[in-house]
Amino acid sequence: MVNAEDRSEPVGLGDPGEQAESSGQGRPGEPDRGATRPPGPGRTVARGEGAAAPGLLPAAGARPVEWRVSDRPVAYEAAMAAMEARVEAIAAGAAGELVWLLEHPPLYTAGTSARDADLLAPDRFPVHRTGRGGEFTYHGPGQRVAYVMLDLRRRTPDVRRYVATLEEWVIRVLWRWHLRGLRRDDRVGVWIARPDKPALAPDLPAEDKIAAIGIRIRKWVTYHGIALNVEPDLDHFSGIVPCGIAGYGITSLADLGLPLSMPEVDMVLREEFEPLFGETVWMGE
């Protein structure tokens, strides 16, 4: 049951008092060996062929977005409680916007559209039912989760544009290592073609996910966010049908030949966030 204060709607619908939800996972790309760089770091395929996602910069004079990094794994329940409290404070004007980078212990989360049949190994890891959009997702060590808490009233109150800008953020981060991220109309998130793998069908090339996107919005304040596979145990994804999309694989930066440290990835995440969402200020742990 959903009450009037906490009503969920599909992506792109709703007013400032409603919540909008979306989820998806994207795949990483193959290192771009000898390929021509796309015309602009956000060049992607589908969801508006050739159209780069717009940014969501705040109004002039806005406070910088707080940037926080947790060095130790954070329990899922603790993270959700902290995020819920922060969202309420942002909506009330009592706190600033925040991006929180962290890792979780191994677990599965079930979004509002999750189907029990997609939980293939229910006893493998803890399962958390969550209010974000989408289906089942894995979180664990080696995956960088970015919880993004922004007040869209200070920017542009457009849910589709927000999701597209999150995708653009991931795409630009991947391109720093010459990985070509892709959008797909039927799969929210970021993907990369895998020509080294067998095609799924004669006209359906193999693609792997590298990043998940799942959001919720309350009073025009966003929460949840993205999950980028840096170097997780990819076998842990086999206990679910990730985001309810069967047939596609999962990959990571390490799987694609990029054994990067989490601080290296965090630095690029911050550098590519600012042109799209605005200035940040470091808040530490």
Backbone hydrogen bonds, N-H to C=O, Kabsch-Sander energy under -0.5 kcal/mol:
donor,donor_aa,acceptor,acceptor_aa,energy
6,D,3,N,-1.0
7,R,4,A,-0.6
9,E,19,Q,-1.7
13,L,10,P,-2.1
18,E,15,D,-2.5
19,Q,7,R,-2.6
21,E,9,E,-1.4
22,S,215,I,-1.1
24,G,213,I,-2.0
26,G,211,A,-8.6
27,R,209,K,-0.8
30,E,193,A,-0.6
32,D,178,H,-2.5
33,R,31,P,-1.8
34,G,32,D,-1.0
40,G,38,P,-2.3
43,R,40,G,-1.9
50,G,44,T,-0.9
51,A,48,G,-2.8
52,A,50,G,-0.6
56,L,276,L,-3.1
59,A,154,R,-1.3
62,A,59,A,-1.7
65,V,279,E,-2.8
66,E,97,E,-2.4
67,W,281,V,-2.7
68,R,66,E,-0.5
68,R,99,V,-2.8
69,V,284,G,-1.4
70,S,101,L,-2.8
71,D,69,V,-0.5
74,V,103,E,-2.9
79,A,75,A,-2.3
80,M,76,Y,-2.6
81,A,77,E,-2.3
82,A,78,A,-2.3
83,M,79,A,-2.5
84,E,80,M,-2.8
85,A,81,A,-2.1
86,R,82,A,-2.2
87,V,83,M,-2.6
88,E,84,E,-2.0
89,A,85,A,-2.0
90,I,86,R,-2.7
91,A,87,V,-2.6
92,A,88,E,-1.7
93,G,90,I,-1.4
94,A,89,A,-2.8
95,A,89,A,-0.9
98,L,149,M,-2.2
99,V,66,E,-2.7
100,W,147,Y,-2.6
101,L,68,R,-3.1
101,L,99,V,-0.5
102,L,145,V,-2.3
107,L,139,H,-2.3
108,Y,126,P,-2.8
109,T,137,T,-2.8
110,A,128,H,-2.8
111,G,109,T,-0.5
111,G,135,E,-1.7
112,T,132,R,-2.0
113,S,134,G,-2.8
114,A,111,G,-1.5
114,A,134,G,-0.6
118,D,115,R,-2.1
119,L,116,D,-1.7
120,L,118,D,-1.1
120,L,239,G,-1.1
121,A,239,G,-2.1
124,R,121,A,-1.8
125,F,121,A,-0.6
128,H,108,Y,-2.7
129,R,127,V,-0.5
130,T,110,A,-2.7
133,G,215,I,-1.8
137,T,109,T,-2.1
139,H,107,L,-2.5
143,Q,140,G,-1.5
144,R,228,L,-2.6
145,V,102,L,-2.7
145,V,143,Q,-0.8
146,A,226,I,-2.7
147,Y,100,W,-2.7
147,Y,145,V,-0.5
148,V,146,A,-0.7
148,V,224,H,-2.5
149,M,98,L,-3.2
149,M,147,Y,-0.6
150,L,148,V,-0.7
152,L,150,L,-0.9
152,L,220,W,-2.9
154,R,151,D,-1.7
155,R,152,L,-1.0
158,D,156,T,-2.5
162,Y,158,D,-1.9
163,V,159,V,-2.5
164,A,160,R,-2.5
165,T,161,R,-2.0
166,L,162,Y,-2.2
167,E,163,V,-2.3
168,E,164,A,-2.3
169,W,165,T,-2.2
170,V,166,L,-2.0
171,I,167,E,-2.7
172,R,168,E,-2.5
173,V,169,W,-2.1
174,L,170,V,-2.7
175,W,171,I,-2.0
176,R,172,R,-0.9
176,R,173,V,-1.0
177,W,174,L,-1.8
178,H,175,W,-2.1
179,L,174,L,-1.9
180,R,30,E,-0.7
180,R,178,H,-0.5
181,G,179,L,-1.0
182,L,191,W,-3.0
183,R,45,V,-0.7
184,R,187,R,-0.8
187,R,184,R,-1.4
190,V,211,A,-0.9
191,W,26,G,-0.6
191,W,182,L,-2.6
192,I,208,D,-1.4
194,R,206,A,-2.7
197,K,194,R,-2.2
200,L,204,L,-2.2
201,A,204,L,-1.3
204,L,201,A,-2.1
208,D,192,I,-1.7
209,K,249,G,-2.6
210,I,26,G,-8.8
210,I,190,V,-1.1
211,A,26,G,-2.9
211,A,190,V,-0.8
212,A,227,A,-2.4
213,I,24,G,-5.4
214,G,225,G,-2.5
215,I,22,S,-2.7
216,R,223,Y,-1.9
217,I,20,A,-0.6
218,R,221,V,-2.7
220,W,18,E,-0.6
221,V,218,R,-2.3
222,T,150,L,-2.8
222,T,220,W,-0.5
223,Y,216,R,-2.4
225,G,214,G,-1.7
226,I,146,A,-2.0
227,A,212,A,-2.1
228,L,144,R,-2.9
229,N,210,I,-3.0
230,V,142,G,-1.6
230,V,228,L,-0.9
231,E,142,G,-3.0
234,L,232,P,-1.0
236,H,233,D,-1.8
237,F,234,L,-1.3
238,S,235,D,-1.7
239,G,236,H,-1.0
240,I,237,F,-1.6
241,V,118,D,-1.9
243,C,136,F,-3.6
244,G,241,V,-2.7
245,I,242,P,-2.0
246,A,244,G,-0.7
249,G,207,E,-1.4
251,T,209,K,-3.2
253,L,229,N,-2.0
254,A,230,V,-2.4
256,L,252,S,-1.5
257,G,254,A,-1.9
258,L,253,L,-2.5
260,L,258,L,-2.1
265,V,261,S,-1.9
266,D,262,M,-3.0
267,M,263,P,-2.2
268,V,264,E,-1.5
269,L,265,V,-2.6
270,R,266,D,-2.2
271,E,267,M,-2.2
272,E,268,V,-2.4
273,F,269,L,-1.3
274,E,270,R,-1.7
276,L,273,F,-1.1
277,F,273,F,-2.8
278,G,273,F,-0.5
278,G,274,E,-1.9
281,V,65,V,-2.3
283,M,67,W,-3.0
284,G,67,W,-0.7
